[in-house]
Amino acid sequence: MNNRIFDMVTELMKNGRLPHAILIDSGSAADRDELALYIASSFICESTIPCGICKNCTKIKNGAHPDVIVFDPEQRKEKVFKVDFVREIRADSYIMPNEAKCKVYILKNTDKMNASAQNAFLKTLEEPPSYARFILLCESRAALLETIMSRVTPFNLGAEDRKITNEYTDKADELANKLAAALTEVTELNFMRLASAFEKDKDMLPLTLASLQLIFRDAVAVKTGSNITLSNYSETSNQLALKFSLKTLITLVENTEHFFSCINKNANKNLLITRFCSVLRSTAYGG
């Protein structure tokens, strides 16, 4: 299991800030399943952090909880995640929970959703019942539409393939915060100076993008009147929300997700860094 992601999720649980729609990608299938069940237990368990011993937690571990529903096309001997499955999920989501305070849907192999299924699922993500929670699992987020990605909070399990220390991830988080703050400045000099760090250490780019995306998502939340934020840099998100329109903030989220997808597709990082700087600045100021 990716310890950094596990710790991040646990911290969100402690603060009651887990979002209603989560994407878990990369890593092994076993690790994705483990994290999904941990998050599902948090939604269902009466404790802030899953206790692992109550009736709800025990049922989840045994795969027998009626309010934790798993959809997997492979178990249904299907090669794709059909639009019929999405319609089934949507219909079921409007049925009240049986035992718990909410219902959790774990959707496996969501990268096998075709465009029709994703567009159908988008409606459920946009206007879910208050008690519905969704956990999407996939090997790679690259196949998911940007409209889907803009409505889920992603956790990438692939980052622990190399030796990534807490100090290194903290450094990436701080760089993301500084880049986001620099976007509020009219001149681009500070932003370009900060982005030059990727030239020296290209491995920092995906970690920084993941953190930057959370900051932009928080700015969207603030702009729409929410006081629930996920990153550790709410002050910067507030600055962004004051500076930019909702449309611009949403575009920043989508662009950041696009660059993350490009990394998953093994795009040339040198070209990606140059494009990243240009697109984010032009999004912010229409240049």
C-alpha positions, 0 to 999 in steps of 0.5 A, a space after each residue: 500500500 502507498 503509505 503517503 496516500 493511506 496517511 492522506 486519506 486517514 487525515 481526511 477521515 479524522 477531519 470529516 473531509 472525505 469527498 462523496 466521489 473518489 477515484 483510486 488508480 494505479 498500483 496493484 488491484 489488491 492495493 486498490 481494493 484494500 484502500 477502497 474497503 478502508 474508505 468504505 468502512 470509514 463511510 459506514 462505521 460509526 467511528 471517525 476512523 474504521 474500528 475494524 471490529 464493529 458489526 458494520 466493519 465486520 460485514 464489510 470485511 466479509 463482503 456482506 454489508 447491504 449498503 456497500 455495493 460492488 460493481 465489477 464488469 469482470 465478475 459479470 463476465 463483461 469486457 466493458 463497463 456498460 451503460 446498463 450497469 450505470 443505469 442500475 447504479 443510478 436506480 439503486 442509489 435512490 433507494 435508502 440505505 438498509 442499515 447504515 447512514 449512507 450507501 457506498 458504491 465501489 466501481 471496479 475497472 471504470 477505465 473500461 467505461 465507454 463514453 456513453 456509460 461515462 456520460 450517463 454516470 456523470 449525471 449521478 456524480 453531479 446530483 447524487 442523493 445525499 447519502 450516496 458515496 462513490 469509489 471508482 477503481 481503475 488501472 489508469 485514469 487516462 481513459 476517463 473523460 475530463 468531465 468525470 475527473 473534474 467531479 472526483 477526488 483522485 488518489 494515485 497509488 503508483 507513486 511509491 514505485 520509487 523511494 519517495 520520502 515524506 520530505 520529498 512529498 512535502 517539498 512537492 506539496 509546497 511547490 504546488 502551493 507556491 505555483 498556485 499562489 504565483 498564478 494570482 500574480 499578473 506577471 509570470 516571472 515568479 511562476 516560471 521561476 518556480 516551474 524551473 524546479 521540474 527541469 532539475 527534478 522531473 520526478 517531482 512533476 506528478 506529485 506536484 500536479 496531484 497536490 496542485 489539482 487539490 488546491 484548484 478543486 478547493 478553489 472551485 469549492 470555495 467559489 461555489 460557497 463550500 467551506 469543505 477543503 481537502 488540501 492543506 493550503 486553504 488560504 491559497 485556494 481562497 486567493 484563487 477563488 477571489 481572483 478568478 471566475 468559476 469557469 477559469 477555476 474549473 478549466 485549471 482543474 481540467 488542465 491539471 488533470 489532462 497533464 496528469 493523464 499525459 504523464 500516465 501515457 508516458 508523454 515526453 516530460 520536457 515538452 510537458 513541462 513547457 506546455 504545462 507552464 504555457 497552458 496554466 498561465 494562458 488559462 489564468 490570463 487569456 494570453 
